[in-house]
């Protein structure tokens, strides 16, 4: 699985995961920082990436629409629960939790049209 971290997640998380051999990009460290949520999902789809976000309110409806029989599908969504704060102190915990998901879902399409939670 390949990941695209939504804008609220630190590029440091992506960097640490890349150092561990994973293909992870961060919206906040790219020219795509101004994309709205549907555009983020479109970008992830075009790059065959699962989206990682704590923005459940906006991305859960996008997930449901994408997996509808007439929907375009997606390569997965990983939602972060409130127990993960987005502080420097929690970066290591987030990296470890995402690495566990990357290990559990090794194929590009292993989480296609599904959702997981950290």
Secondary structure, 3 states (H helix, E strand, C coil): CCEEECCCCCHHHHHHHHHCCCCEEEHHHCCCCCCCHHHHHHHHHHCCCEEEECCHHHHHHHHHHHHCCCCCCCCCEEECCCCCCCCHHHHHHHHHHHHHHHHHCCCCCCCCCCEEEC
